[in-house]
Amino acid sequence: MRRLWGYVRRHRRDVRWALAAAVLGSACQTAVPMVEREIVDGVILHADQPLWPWLGLLVALSAAAFGFAYVRRYRGGRVALGVQYASFLETAAPPGVFHESVQVCGRSACWSSSL
């Protein structure tokens, strides 16, 4: 876990954006059922409130949840790609180690580069 945190620490801004978008998107998704309840109870059953402001709020919350999900996935993907690339560069063999054991094969014979 410490090793992974070392990679993620290099992408603090993207992690903050993804975390903030996740929290705000969850808040929007939590508010949607409450608005739906108010539409059903206050507008349809009792008819004491207008429908359009509540529908506008419902559409705005849904659009905001979609936008926050997009930001979360985009920034989270950038973090994941950066961590994968950094870990690949760290674990890759140094230059020249692979080429010492490569064999070159042509039509008539194979030559080893270790000769």
N, C-alpha and C positions, 0 to 999 in steps of 0.2 A: 504494500500500500504506500509506503514511503517513496518507493521508486516511481510509482505512478503519479503521486502528488508532485514530485519533482518535474515531471513532464508537463503536468497540467498547470503548474505555477507559472510557466512561461506564457500562458494564454489567459491571464487573469481577466482582461477586459471582455473577452468572448464568454468566459465562464460567468461573469457577473451579468452580462446581457441575457444569457440563456436562463440563468436562475431567476432574474427579475421577470422575464417573459413567462416562465413557468408559473410563478406565483400569481402574477396578474391574470394570466389565462385561466388558472384554476378559480380565481375569484369571480371572473366573468361567468364561467360555467356553473359556479355555485349560485349565482344570482338569477340565472335563467329560470329555474323552477319556481323561484319566489315570484317573479314577474308573471309567469304562467298562472300561478295560483291566484294572484290578484286579478288577472283578466277573467278567469273563470268565476271567482267569487264576487268581485265587485262590479264587473261589467255585464256578464252574462246572467248570473243568478239574480242579483239585486237591481241591476240597471241603474245604479246611482253614480256611475263614472263614465266618462267618454272612452271609447275604444282606441282611437288613433294615437294618443300619447303613449299608451302602454305598448301598442304594437311597434311604434317607433323605438321605444326603449329596448324592446325584445330584439329587433333587428340590429340595433346598435351594439348590444351586448354580444350577439352572435358574430357580428363582423369583427368586433374587438377580440373575441376569443380566437377567431381564425387568424387574425393578424399576429397575435401573441404566439400562437402555435407555429406560425411561419418563422418568426424571429427566433423562437426557441430551437427549432429544428435546424435553421441555417447556422446559427452561432454554435450550437452543439456539434454540428457536422464539421465546422471549422476546427473546433477543439479536437475532435476525434481524429481528423486528418493530420493535424499538427503533431499529435501525440504518436500516431502511427509512423509518421515520417521521422520524427526524432528518435524513436526507438529503433527504427530500421537503420538509421545512420550509425547509431551506437553499437548495434549488434552485427553490422556488416563487417566482412573480413577486410583487413587493410589492403590497399592496392598492391597487386603483384603476387599475393598469396595464391589466388586461384589460377593465375596464368602459369605458374611453375609446373602444374601437373596436367596441363591440357595437352591432348594429343591432336595432331593435325593429320587428318586422313585425306588422301587424294585418290585418284583412280588406281594407281598401281601399288602404293605402299602407305604405311602410317609412320609418322615420325613423332617421337616424343620430345617435348621441349626440355626434358630433364637431362638430356645427353650432354 
